[in-house]
Amino acid sequence: MITRKSAEQIALMRRAGKVVAEMHEECIRAAKAGATTLDVDAAAREVIDRRGARSNFLGYHGFPAVVCTSPNDVIVHGIPSADVVLKDGDILSIDCGAIIEGWHADAAVTVPIGDIDDESKRLIEVTRESLEAAIAQVVEGKRLGDLGAAVEGRAEEAGFTVVREYVGHGIGTAMHEEPQIPNYGPAGRGMKLREGHVLAIEPMVNAGGPETELLNDGWTVITRDGRRSAHFEHTIAVTDHGPEVLTVP
């Protein structure tokens, strides 16, 4: 069932979103050459504990961490590890969430580690822009297909491809609610957006082909061709004054 949230419920999600934004700030600070992806997870855990929030990632279907850390050709769901050491020239996608009084928020960002090559810079920028293009469509009366068309259009005009197996989602008292939100497809199709809908939109854009592969750990998703991938996500509410991004400081 697709639910609409009240102003009071969105206020709780906004509080959770501010925790997520702070987690990102601390994770980005920790994500430097020589650090491990487990160090990045530790930074996020400290924020969760300090803010009295709960992680919606830790324990989710057995996931062992509070953030997903996905370097280079890892698209999503990378597991933080003391064995994964970040180095100059890497890119790292950091995906995390928080729960406040039972209400969820979820967001992702891709960051450079030191100096990165020009294609990686462009991949990060285009993926961010594709999310911004989708957010601009989060207004009452628009349709879900308008969001996916915005993402796909920006990514493909830049010569990149959009991952199809993994999509965005509704969010509220669960991290993953209906509807599913593809990052592709024709505009003007799908559910009509109404005030109170809250969506987690998350473009995953590949430098090469869109094909993916799931590793044996059951979580880590990589690009099949070994090219790099970037991932951005925000939790956004449909309001009477347009889209409100909840996962910002």
C-alpha positions as CSV (number, residue, x, y, z in Angstrom):
1,M,0.0,0.0,0.0
2,I,1.2,3.5,-0.9
3,T,0.8,5.8,2.1
4,R,0.7,9.6,2.4
5,K,2.4,11.1,5.4
6,S,1.0,13.9,7.7
7,A,2.9,17.1,8.4
8,E,3.8,15.6,11.9
9,Q,5.1,12.4,10.4
10,I,7.2,14.3,7.8
11,A,8.6,16.3,10.7
12,L,9.9,13.1,12.3
13,M,11.3,12.0,9.0
14,R,13.0,15.4,8.7
15,R,14.7,14.8,12.1
16,A,15.9,11.4,10.9
17,G,17.1,13.0,7.7
18,K,19.2,15.5,9.6
19,V,20.9,12.6,11.3
20,V,21.6,11.0,7.9
21,A,23.1,14.3,6.7
22,E,25.4,14.4,9.7
23,M,26.4,10.8,9.1
24,H,27.4,11.7,5.6
25,E,29.4,14.6,6.8
26,E,31.4,12.5,9.2
27,C,31.7,9.6,6.7
28,I,33.1,12.0,4.1
29,R,35.6,13.3,6.6
30,A,36.7,9.8,7.4
31,A,36.9,8.7,3.8
32,K,40.5,9.5,2.9
33,A,43.5,7.7,1.5
34,G,44.8,5.2,3.9
35,A,41.5,4.8,5.8
36,T,39.5,1.6,5.5
37,T,35.8,1.4,4.7
38,L,35.3,0.0,8.2
39,D,36.6,3.4,9.5
40,V,33.9,5.1,7.5
41,D,31.3,2.8,9.1
42,A,32.7,3.7,12.5
43,A,32.2,7.4,11.9
44,A,28.6,6.8,11.0
45,R,28.0,4.6,14.1
46,E,29.3,7.4,16.3
47,V,26.7,9.8,14.9
48,I,23.9,7.3,15.3
49,D,24.9,6.8,19.0
50,R,25.3,10.5,19.7
51,R,22.0,11.5,18.2
52,G,20.0,8.7,19.9
53,A,18.9,7.3,16.6
54,R,18.8,3.8,15.2
55,S,20.3,2.4,12.0
56,N,17.9,1.0,9.5
57,F,20.8,-0.8,7.7
58,L,22.3,-2.7,10.6
59,G,20.7,-6.1,10.7
60,Y,18.5,-5.5,7.7
61,H,18.2,-9.0,6.3
62,G,21.5,-9.7,8.2
63,F,23.5,-6.7,6.8
64,P,26.4,-6.3,9.3
65,A,27.0,-2.5,9.2
66,V,25.3,0.9,9.4
67,V,26.5,2.1,6.0
68,C,27.1,0.6,2.6
69,T,30.5,1.5,1.3
70,S,30.9,0.9,-2.4
71,P,34.2,1.8,-4.0
72,N,34.9,2.2,-7.7
73,D,33.1,-0.6,-9.7
74,V,30.9,-1.5,-6.7
75,I,27.4,-0.1,-7.5
76,V,25.6,-0.6,-4.2
77,H,25.6,-2.6,-0.9
78,G,29.3,-2.8,-0.4
79,I,30.1,-4.2,3.1
80,P,32.5,-2.1,5.2
81,S,35.7,-4.0,5.8
82,A,39.1,-3.5,7.5
83,D,40.6,-5.2,4.4
84,V,39.3,-2.5,2.0
85,V,41.8,0.4,2.2
86,L,41.0,3.6,0.3
87,K,43.6,5.0,-2.0
88,D,44.2,8.2,-3.9
89,G,42.2,8.2,-7.1
90,D,39.3,6.0,-5.8
91,I,35.7,7.0,-5.6
92,L,33.4,5.8,-2.8
93,S,29.7,5.7,-2.6
94,I,28.3,6.0,1.0
95,D,24.7,4.9,1.6
96,C,23.2,5.2,5.0
97,G,20.0,5.7,6.9
98,A,18.5,6.5,10.3
99,I,15.3,6.0,12.3
100,I,13.8,8.5,14.7
101,E,10.7,7.5,16.7
102,G,10.0,4.8,14.1
103,W,10.3,7.0,11.1
104,H,13.1,6.4,8.5
105,A,15.3,8.5,6.2
106,D,17.8,7.2,3.6
107,A,20.4,8.9,1.5
108,A,23.6,8.2,-0.5
109,V,26.5,10.2,-1.9
110,T,29.6,9.5,-4.0
111,V,32.8,11.2,-3.1
112,P,36.4,11.4,-4.5
113,I,39.3,10.0,-2.6
114,G,42.1,12.5,-3.2
115,D,42.7,13.4,-6.9
116,I,40.5,11.4,-9.3
117,D,40.5,11.2,-13.1
118,D,38.3,13.4,-15.3
119,E,35.9,10.7,-16.2
120,S,35.2,9.9,-12.6
121,K,34.7,13.6,-11.8
122,R,32.2,13.8,-14.7
123,L,30.5,10.5,-13.6
124,I,30.0,11.9,-10.0
125,E,28.7,15.2,-11.3
126,V,26.3,13.8,-13.8
127,T,24.9,11.3,-11.3
128,R,24.3,14.2,-8.8
129,E,22.7,16.2,-11.6
130,S,20.4,13.3,-12.5
131,L,19.1,13.2,-8.9
132,E,18.6,16.9,-9.0
133,A,16.6,16.6,-12.2
134,A,14.4,13.9,-10.7
135,I,13.9,16.0,-7.5
136,A,12.6,18.8,-9.6
137,Q,9.8,16.5,-10.8
138,V,8.6,15.7,-7.2
139,V,5.5,17.9,-7.3
140,E,1.9,17.1,-7.0
141,G,0.4,15.9,-10.3
142,K,3.6,14.6,-11.8
143,R,4.0,10.9,-12.3
144,L,6.6,8.4,-11.2
145,G,7.7,7.9,-14.8
146,D,8.7,11.6,-14.9
147,L,11.3,10.9,-12.2
148,G,12.9,8.0,-14.1
149,A,12.8,9.8,-17.4
150,A,14.7,12.8,-15.8
151,V,17.4,10.5,-14.4
152,E,17.8,8.5,-17.6
153,G,17.8,11.6,-19.8
154,R,20.6,13.3,-17.9
155,A,22.7,10.2,-17.6
156,E,22.4,9.1,-21.2
157,E,23.0,12.5,-22.7
158,A,26.4,12.4,-20.9
159,G,27.2,9.0,-22.4
160,F,26.6,7.0,-19.2
161,T,24.1,4.3,-18.5
162,V,21.5,3.7,-15.7
163,V,21.4,0.6,-13.6
164,R,18.0,-1.1,-14.0
165,E,18.0,-4.0,-11.4
166,Y,18.1,-1.7,-8.4
167,V,15.6,1.2,-8.0
168,G,14.4,3.8,-5.5
169,H,11.5,3.3,-3.2
170,G,8.9,4.8,-1.0
171,I,9.9,5.3,2.7
172,G,8.2,5.9,6.0
173,T,7.8,3.6,8.9
174,A,9.8,1.1,6.9
175,M,12.9,1.8,4.9
176,H,11.5,0.2,1.8
177,E,7.9,0.9,1.0
178,E,5.9,1.1,-2.1
179,P,6.1,2.4,-4.8
180,Q,9.3,1.3,-6.5
181,I,10.9,4.2,-8.4
182,P,12.9,3.1,-11.5
183,N,15.7,5.4,-12.7
184,Y,14.5,5.0,-16.3
185,G,11.4,4.8,-18.5
186,P,9.0,7.0,-20.3
187,A,7.7,10.2,-18.8
188,G,4.0,10.6,-18.1
189,R,3.5,7.0,-16.9
190,G,2.9,5.5,-13.5
191,M,1.4,6.7,-10.2
192,K,0.5,10.3,-9.8
193,L,2.3,12.1,-7.0
194,R,0.2,13.6,-4.2
195,E,1.0,15.8,-1.2
196,G,2.3,13.6,1.6
197,H,4.1,11.0,-0.6
198,V,7.7,10.6,0.6
199,L,10.2,9.0,-1.8
200,A,13.8,7.8,-1.7
201,I,15.1,8.5,-5.2
202,E,18.5,7.0,-5.9
203,P,20.2,7.1,-9.3
204,M,22.9,4.5,-9.9
205,V,24.9,5.5,-13.0
206,N,27.6,3.5,-14.7
207,A,30.5,4.8,-16.7
208,G,30.2,1.7,-18.9
209,G,27.3,-0.7,-19.6
210,P,24.3,-1.1,-17.2
211,E,24.9,-4.8,-16.5
212,T,25.4,-5.8,-12.9
213,E,26.8,-8.8,-11.0
214,L,26.1,-9.9,-7.4
215,L,29.1,-11.2,-5.5
216,N,29.1,-14.4,-3.4
217,D,28.6,-12.4,-0.2
218,G,25.0,-11.9,-1.3
219,W,25.2,-8.2,-0.9
220,T,27.9,-6.5,-3.0
221,V,26.7,-5.5,-6.5
222,I,29.4,-4.6,-9.1
223,T,29.5,-3.5,-12.7
224,R,29.9,-6.5,-15.0
225,D,32.4,-4.7,-17.1
226,G,34.5,-3.4,-14.3
227,R,33.9,0.3,-15.0
228,R,33.1,2.7,-12.3
229,S,29.7,3.5,-10.9
230,A,28.3,6.5,-8.8
231,H,25.2,6.6,-6.6
232,F,23.3,9.5,-5.1
233,E,20.1,9.5,-3.1
234,H,17.9,11.7,-1.1
235,T,14.6,11.3,0.8
236,I,12.1,13.8,-0.6
237,A,8.5,14.8,0.5
238,V,5.8,16.0,-1.9
239,T,4.5,19.2,-0.3
240,D,2.1,22.0,-1.3
241,H,5.2,24.2,-2.0
242,G,7.1,21.7,-4.1
243,P,9.7,19.0,-3.3
244,E,11.3,19.1,0.2
245,V,14.6,17.2,0.6
246,L,14.5,15.8,4.1
247,T,18.1,14.4,4.1
248,V,20.0,17.7,4.3
249,P,21.6,19.4,7.4
